[in-house]
Protein backbone atom coordinates (compact mmCIF):
# COMPACT_ATOMS: atom_id res chain seq x y z
CA UNK A 1 0.00 0.00 0.00
CA UNK A 2 1.45 3.38 -1.02
CA UNK A 3 1.95 6.10 1.58
CA UNK A 4 0.05 9.40 1.37
CA UNK A 5 2.58 12.14 0.53
CA UNK A 6 3.27 14.61 3.33
CA UNK A 7 4.24 17.53 1.06
CA UNK A 8 2.27 19.60 -1.44
CA UNK A 9 2.61 18.73 -5.12
CA UNK A 10 4.28 21.45 -7.20
CA UNK A 11 1.65 23.60 -8.96
CA UNK A 12 3.16 25.39 -11.95
CA UNK A 13 0.05 27.48 -12.54
CA UNK A 14 1.78 30.39 -14.29
CA UNK A 15 3.19 28.15 -17.05
CA UNK A 16 -0.04 26.20 -17.68
CA UNK A 17 -2.46 29.15 -17.80
CA UNK A 18 -0.80 31.53 -20.28
CA UNK A 19 -3.08 33.14 -22.89
CA UNK A 20 -1.55 35.24 -25.66
CA UNK A 21 -3.43 38.42 -26.59
CA UNK A 22 -1.16 39.32 -29.51
CA UNK A 23 -3.79 38.31 -32.10
CA UNK A 24 -6.63 39.91 -30.16
CA UNK A 25 -7.78 43.55 -30.24
CA UNK A 26 -5.27 45.76 -28.43
CA UNK A 27 -5.78 45.71 -24.66
CA UNK A 28 -4.09 47.85 -22.01
CA UNK A 29 -3.52 47.86 -18.25
CA UNK A 30 -2.90 50.63 -15.69
CA UNK A 31 -5.68 52.80 -17.10
CA UNK A 32 -6.88 54.30 -13.81
CA UNK A 33 -6.03 57.95 -13.14
CA UNK A 34 -4.59 56.67 -9.83
CA UNK A 35 -2.39 53.98 -11.45
CA UNK A 36 1.12 53.42 -10.08
CA UNK A 37 2.41 52.83 -13.63
CA UNK A 38 1.97 54.34 -17.07
CA UNK A 39 -0.45 52.42 -19.33
CA UNK A 40 1.06 49.34 -20.99
CA UNK A 41 -0.18 47.05 -23.73
CA UNK A 42 -1.05 43.52 -22.63
CA UNK A 43 0.64 40.79 -24.68
CA UNK A 44 -0.20 37.78 -22.47
CA UNK A 45 -2.10 37.02 -19.28
CA UNK A 46 -1.70 34.16 -16.84
CA UNK A 47 -2.64 33.07 -13.33
CA UNK A 48 -0.05 32.38 -10.63
CA UNK A 49 -0.29 30.66 -7.25
CA UNK A 50 1.30 33.26 -4.97
CA UNK A 51 1.00 31.62 -1.52
CA UNK A 52 -0.42 28.68 0.38
CA UNK A 53 -0.96 28.71 4.15
CA UNK A 54 -2.55 26.74 6.97
CA UNK A 55 -3.39 28.82 10.03
CA UNK A 56 -5.86 28.45 12.89
CA UNK A 57 -7.19 25.19 11.45
CA UNK A 58 -7.92 26.66 8.03
CA UNK A 59 -6.14 26.39 4.68
CA UNK A 60 -5.89 29.48 2.53
CA UNK A 61 -4.35 30.28 -0.82
CA UNK A 62 -3.64 33.46 -2.72
CA UNK A 63 -3.43 33.65 -6.50
CA UNK A 64 -2.80 36.50 -8.93
CA UNK A 65 -3.90 37.49 -12.42
CA UNK A 66 -0.72 38.64 -14.14
CA UNK A 67 -0.02 40.49 -17.37
CA UNK A 68 3.12 40.60 -19.49
CA UNK A 69 4.04 43.32 -21.94
CA UNK A 70 6.87 44.09 -24.36
CA UNK A 71 7.02 47.50 -22.67
CA UNK A 72 8.20 45.80 -19.45
CA UNK A 73 10.42 43.18 -21.16
CA UNK A 74 7.75 40.50 -20.61
CA UNK A 75 8.16 40.74 -16.84
CA UNK A 76 5.09 39.42 -14.98
CA UNK A 77 3.04 42.16 -13.30
CA UNK A 78 0.04 41.29 -11.10
CA UNK A 79 -3.14 43.31 -11.61
CA UNK A 80 -5.52 41.31 -9.34
CA UNK A 81 -4.97 39.12 -6.28
CA UNK A 82 -7.64 36.73 -5.02
CA UNK A 83 -8.51 33.62 -2.99
CA UNK A 84 -9.93 30.30 -4.22
CA UNK A 85 -13.54 31.52 -4.18
CA UNK A 86 -13.03 34.25 -6.82
CA UNK A 87 -12.49 32.55 -10.19
CA UNK A 88 -15.92 30.96 -10.64
CA UNK A 89 -18.04 34.09 -10.08
CA UNK A 90 -15.57 36.31 -11.98
CA UNK A 91 -15.65 34.03 -15.04
CA UNK A 92 -19.48 33.94 -14.94
CA UNK A 93 -19.59 37.75 -14.68
CA UNK A 94 -17.17 38.14 -17.60
CA UNK A 95 -19.24 35.83 -19.83
CA UNK A 96 -22.49 37.51 -18.78
CA UNK A 97 -21.17 40.98 -19.62
CA UNK A 98 -19.60 39.87 -22.92
CA UNK A 99 -22.63 37.99 -24.23
CA UNK A 100 -25.39 40.35 -23.09
CA UNK A 101 -23.35 43.50 -23.82
CA UNK A 102 -24.61 44.88 -20.52
CA UNK A 103 -22.38 46.23 -17.73
CA UNK A 104 -22.03 43.83 -14.79
CA UNK A 105 -21.39 44.77 -11.16
CA UNK A 106 -19.78 41.91 -9.24
CA UNK A 107 -20.03 42.35 -5.46
CA UNK A 108 -16.86 40.99 -3.88
CA UNK A 109 -17.79 41.71 -0.25
CA UNK A 110 -20.20 43.95 1.58
CA UNK A 111 -18.58 47.27 2.58
CA UNK A 112 -20.45 47.15 5.91
CA UNK A 113 -18.97 43.78 6.86
CA UNK A 114 -15.57 44.76 8.25
CA UNK A 115 -15.01 41.24 9.56
CA UNK A 116 -15.04 39.78 6.04
CA UNK A 117 -11.64 38.48 5.12
CA UNK A 118 -10.04 40.10 2.12
CA UNK A 119 -11.02 38.11 -0.98
CA UNK A 120 -9.86 40.29 -3.86
CA UNK A 121 -7.33 43.13 -4.18
CA UNK A 122 -6.10 45.17 -7.13
CA UNK A 123 -2.46 46.08 -7.70
CA UNK A 124 -3.05 48.79 -10.32
CA UNK A 125 -3.43 51.75 -7.94
CA UNK A 126 -1.25 50.46 -5.09
CA UNK A 127 0.43 47.50 -3.40
CA UNK A 128 -2.90 45.75 -2.75
CA UNK A 129 -6.15 47.69 -2.43
CA UNK A 130 -9.05 45.57 -1.13
CA UNK A 131 -12.10 45.61 -3.40
CA UNK A 132 -15.79 45.53 -2.59
CA UNK A 133 -17.05 45.58 -6.18
CA UNK A 134 -15.70 44.89 -9.66
CA UNK A 135 -17.26 46.51 -12.73
CA UNK A 136 -17.18 44.76 -16.10
CA UNK A 137 -18.20 47.04 -18.94
CA UNK A 138 -18.42 45.61 -22.48
CA UNK A 139 -17.29 47.70 -25.45
CA UNK A 140 -17.24 46.69 -29.13
CA UNK A 141 -14.00 44.72 -28.93
CA UNK A 142 -12.90 44.76 -25.30
CA UNK A 143 -14.20 44.39 -21.75
CA UNK A 144 -13.25 47.13 -19.30
CA UNK A 145 -12.41 45.74 -15.86
CA UNK A 146 -12.80 48.45 -13.26
CA UNK A 147 -13.80 49.49 -9.76
CA UNK A 148 -16.09 52.05 -8.20
CA UNK A 149 -14.67 54.34 -5.53
CA UNK A 150 -16.27 56.92 -3.26
CA UNK A 151 -13.91 59.76 -4.22
CA UNK A 152 -12.95 59.06 -7.84
CA UNK A 153 -16.13 57.43 -9.18
CA UNK A 154 -15.64 54.54 -11.57
CA UNK A 155 -12.07 53.75 -12.63
CA UNK A 156 -10.90 51.30 -15.32
CA UNK A 157 -7.98 49.11 -14.20
CA UNK A 158 -7.34 47.06 -17.35
CA UNK A 159 -8.98 45.59 -20.45
CA UNK A 160 -9.57 42.07 -21.72
CA UNK A 161 -10.68 41.04 -25.24
CA UNK A 162 -14.36 40.36 -25.92
CA UNK A 163 -13.78 37.92 -28.78
CA UNK A 164 -15.27 34.41 -28.86
CA UNK A 165 -11.79 32.90 -29.08
CA UNK A 166 -10.60 34.72 -25.97
CA UNK A 167 -13.72 33.87 -23.96
CA UNK A 168 -13.31 30.17 -24.80
CA UNK A 169 -9.61 30.25 -23.87
CA UNK A 170 -10.29 32.21 -20.67
CA UNK A 171 -13.05 29.86 -19.45
CA UNK A 172 -10.83 26.85 -20.17
CA UNK A 173 -7.95 28.46 -18.26
CA UNK A 174 -10.04 29.46 -15.24
CA UNK A 175 -11.76 26.05 -15.11
CA UNK A 176 -8.41 24.28 -14.89
CA UNK A 177 -7.00 26.83 -12.46
CA UNK A 178 -10.10 26.61 -10.23
CA UNK A 179 -9.61 22.85 -9.97
CA UNK A 180 -5.94 23.28 -9.08
CA UNK A 181 -6.67 25.93 -6.44
CA UNK A 182 -9.40 23.88 -4.78
CA UNK A 183 -7.27 20.72 -4.85
CA UNK A 184 -4.44 22.70 -3.26
CA UNK A 185 -6.74 23.93 -0.48
CA UNK A 186 -7.97 20.37 0.20
CA UNK A 187 -4.42 19.00 0.19
CA UNK A 188 -3.20 21.78 2.49
CA UNK A 189 -6.04 21.14 4.95
CA UNK A 190 -5.24 17.42 4.99
CA UNK A 191 -1.53 18.09 5.61
CA UNK A 192 -2.32 20.75 8.24
CA UNK A 193 -4.60 18.39 10.19
CA UNK A 194 -2.04 15.60 9.83
CA UNK A 195 0.70 17.74 11.32
CA UNK A 196 -1.56 19.12 14.04
CA UNK A 197 -2.46 15.55 15.06
CA UNK A 198 1.23 14.58 15.14
C-alpha positions in Angstrom: 0.0 0.0 0.0 1.5 3.4 -1.0 1.9 6.1 1.6 0.0 9.4 1.4 2.6 12.1 0.5 3.3 14.6 3.3 4.2 17.5 1.1 2.3 19.6 -1.4 2.6 18.7 -5.1 4.3 21.4 -7.2 1.6 23.6 -9.0 3.2 25.4 -11.9 0.0 27.5 -12.5 1.8 30.4 -14.3 3.2 28.2 -17.0 0.0 26.2 -17.7 -2.5 29.1 -17.8 -0.8 31.5 -20.3 -3.1 33.1 -22.9 -1.5 35.2 -25.7 -3.4 38.4 -26.6 -1.2 39.3 -29.5 -3.8 38.3 -32.1 -6.6 39.9 -30.2 -7.8 43.5 -30.2 -5.3 45.8 -28.4 -5.8 45.7 -24.7 -4.1 47.8 -22.0 -3.5 47.9 -18.3 -2.9 50.6 -15.7 -5.7 52.8 -17.1 -6.9 54.3 -13.8 -6.0 57.9 -13.1 -4.6 56.7 -9.8 -2.4 54.0 -11.4 1.1 53.4 -10.1 2.4 52.8 -13.6 2.0 54.3 -17.1 -0.5 52.4 -19.3 1.1 49.3 -21.0 -0.2 47.1 -23.7 -1.1 43.5 -22.6 0.6 40.8 -24.7 -0.2 37.8 -22.5 -2.1 37.0 -19.3 -1.7 34.2 -16.8 -2.6 33.1 -13.3 -0.1 32.4 -10.6 -0.3 30.7 -7.2 1.3 33.3 -5.0 1.0 31.6 -1.5 -0.4 28.7 0.4 -1.0 28.7 4.1 -2.5 26.7 7.0 -3.4 28.8 10.0 -5.9 28.4 12.9 -7.2 25.2 11.5 -7.9 26.7 8.0 -6.1 26.4 4.7 -5.9 29.5 2.5 -4.4 30.3 -0.8 -3.6 33.5 -2.7 -3.4 33.7 -6.5 -2.8 36.5 -8.9 -3.9 37.5 -12.4 -0.7 38.6 -14.1 0.0 40.5 -17.4 3.1 40.6 -19.5 4.0 43.3 -21.9 6.9 44.1 -24.4 7.0 47.5 -22.7 8.2 45.8 -19.4 10.4 43.2 -21.2 7.8 40.5 -20.6 8.2 40.7 -16.8 5.1 39.4 -15.0 3.0 42.2 -13.3 0.0 41.3 -11.1 -3.1 43.3 -11.6 -5.5 41.3 -9.3 -5.0 39.1 -6.3 -7.6 36.7 -5.0 -8.5 33.6 -3.0 -9.9 30.3 -4.2 -13.5 31.5 -4.2 -13.0 34.3 -6.8 -12.5 32.6 -10.2 -15.9 31.0 -10.6 -18.0 34.1 -10.1 -15.6 36.3 -12.0 -15.7 34.0 -15.0 -19.5 33.9 -14.9 -19.6 37.7 -14.7 -17.2 38.1 -17.6 -19.2 35.8 -19.8 -22.5 37.5 -18.8 -21.2 41.0 -19.6 -19.6 39.9 -22.9 -22.6 38.0 -24.2 -25.4 40.3 -23.1 -23.3 43.5 -23.8 -24.6 44.9 -20.5 -22.4 46.2 -17.7 -22.0 43.8 -14.8 -21.4 44.8 -11.2 -19.8 41.9 -9.2 -20.0 42.4 -5.5 -16.9 41.0 -3.9 -17.8 41.7 -0.3 -20.2 43.9 1.6 -18.6 47.3 2.6 -20.4 47.1 5.9 -19.0 43.8 6.9 -15.6 44.8 8.2 -15.0 41.2 9.6 -15.0 39.8 6.0 -11.6 38.5 5.1 -10.0 40.1 2.1 -11.0 38.1 -1.0 -9.9 40.3 -3.9 -7.3 43.1 -4.2 -6.1 45.2 -7.1 -2.5 46.1 -7.7 -3.1 48.8 -10.3 -3.4 51.7 -7.9 -1.3 50.5 -5.1 0.4 47.5 -3.4 -2.9 45.8 -2.8 -6.1 47.7 -2.4 -9.0 45.6 -1.1 -12.1 45.6 -3.4 -15.8 45.5 -2.6 -17.0 45.6 -6.2 -15.7 44.9 -9.7 -17.3 46.5 -12.7 -17.2 44.8 -16.1 -18.2 47.0 -18.9 -18.4 45.6 -22.5 -17.3 47.7 -25.5 -17.2 46.7 -29.1 -14.0 44.7 -28.9 -12.9 44.8 -25.3 -14.2 44.4 -21.7 -13.3 47.1 -19.3 -12.4 45.7 -15.9 -12.8 48.4 -13.3 -13.8 49.5 -9.8 -16.1 52.1 -8.2 -14.7 54.3 -5.5 -16.3 56.9 -3.3 -13.9 59.8 -4.2 -13.0 59.1 -7.8 -16.1 57.4 -9.2 -15.6 54.5 -11.6 -12.1 53.7 -12.6 -10.9 51.3 -15.3 -8.0 49.1 -14.2 -7.3 47.1 -17.3 -9.0 45.6 -20.4 -9.6 42.1 -21.7 -10.7 41.0 -25.2 -14.4 40.4 -25.9 -13.8 37.9 -28.8 -15.3 34.4 -28.9 -11.8 32.9 -29.1 -10.6 34.7 -26.0 -13.7 33.9 -24.0 -13.3 30.2 -24.8 -9.6 30.2 -23.9 -10.3 32.2 -20.7 -13.0 29.9 -19.4 -10.8 26.8 -20.2 -8.0 28.5 -18.3 -10.0 29.5 -15.2 -11.8 26.1 -15.1 -8.4 24.3 -14.9 -7.0 26.8 -12.5 -10.1 26.6 -10.2 -9.6 22.8 -10.0 -5.9 23.3 -9.1 -6.7 25.9 -6.4 -9.4 23.9 -4.8 -7.3 20.7 -4.8 -4.4 22.7 -3.3 -6.7 23.9 -0.5 -8.0 20.4 0.2 -4.4 19.0 0.2 -3.2 21.8 2.5 -6.0 21.1 5.0 -5.2 17.4 5.0 -1.5 18.1 5.6 -2.3 20.7 8.2 -4.6 18.4 10.2 -2.0 15.6 9.8 0.7 17.7 11.3 -1.6 19.1 14.0 -2.5 15.6 15.1 1.2 14.6 15.1 
